[in-house]
Amino acid sequence: MSKGRDSEESSGEEVEIPLPDGQTSILCIIQQLLGFDRARVFCSDGKVRLCRIPGKFKKRMWMKVGDVVLVAPWDFQPERGDILYRYTSTELQRLERKGLLKELKELLGG
């Protein structure tokens, strides 16, 4: 018997994923993990930000270089931000179908 680890993806119904709105959240790619719950990310607006990984993601959602994440830039320091969500491979396919990854790919040259 499973210990409550039923995959949401295997249930067949689509789970709503958080989408960037352009103002309070943007798509970014992790460039470097810096330690002390920090990561340097390259964002779809062309800026490089120093982002904080919240405690709720530390052991539950492992992050690595190259992952696409949703970031909320700080109001008082726009060159910093908080990571809100890390997209899985299936969620990235859904973002690609919606056309949300185009500008990020153009900035990366691919």
N, C-alpha and C positions, 0 to 999 in steps of 0.2 A: 504494500500500500504506500502511496506517495505521501510525502510529508508536507502537502500543501504547496507544492512547487508546480502547479499546473501552469503551463505556458499560455499567455494570453494570445500569442500568435497561432497556436495550434487549435484554438477553439473555433476558428472559421469566421468570426465576426471581426470587423475592422475596429480597432481601438483608435480613438482620436489622439493625434499627436500634437504637441504644441508647435505652432508655426510662428515664424518671425513676423513682426508687424512693422519693422523699419524704424520705429521711434524708440520704443522701450526695450526691444530685443532684436538681435541680428544674428545671422549665421556666421560661424567662425570655424577655423581648422586649427587644431592644437599643433603648434610648431615645436614647443619644448616644454618638458615637465621640469620645474625648478625646485621641487621639494617644498616642504612646509606648506602643503596644500595650495600651491600656486602653479600656474601654467602660463606660458606666453602663447597667445593665439593671434592668428592673422584673420581679420574680419572682412566681410563682404563690402564694407565701405572703404577698404584700402588701408586701414590703420592696424597697427600691431598693438595689442593691449596685454597688460598683465592682469590675469584673472584669478580669482579665488575659487577653489573647489569647496563647496559647502560640506559640512560634516555628514549630512545625510547621504552623500555619494561616496564617501571614503572607502567603505568596504563593500557596499552594495553594487556600485556601478564603477568598475575599473576603467580608467581612461589611459589612452596611450597616444603617442605622437601620430598625427594623421587623422584622428577621429574628428568628425563634424559635430560641433556643439552649438547650443543656443546660448547666447551671452546677453546679459543685461548690463549695459555700460552705466557707470555711476554718474549721477547728476553733477556732483561737485568735483569729480576728477574723471573726465571723459576718457583718459588713457588707461583707466582701470575698469574692472567689471566683475560680475559674478557669473559663474557658469550655472545655467538653469536646467539644462537637459543635454544628454548625449544620445545621438541618434544611432539606432542599430542599422544593420545592412538592409533589412526589409523596409525600414522607415526611410532610408536614403533613396531607395527605389521609388517610393511613393512621392518623395520630394522632387525627384527627377521628373516624374510624370507631370507634376504640377508646374514644372519650370522654375522652381525656386533655387536650383543650384547653378543656373546659367551664369549669373554675375560672379559667383565665387570661382567657377572654372575659368572664366575670362581673365580674372585678376591673376590666377595662378599660371595662366598661359597654356591651358589644356583644354 
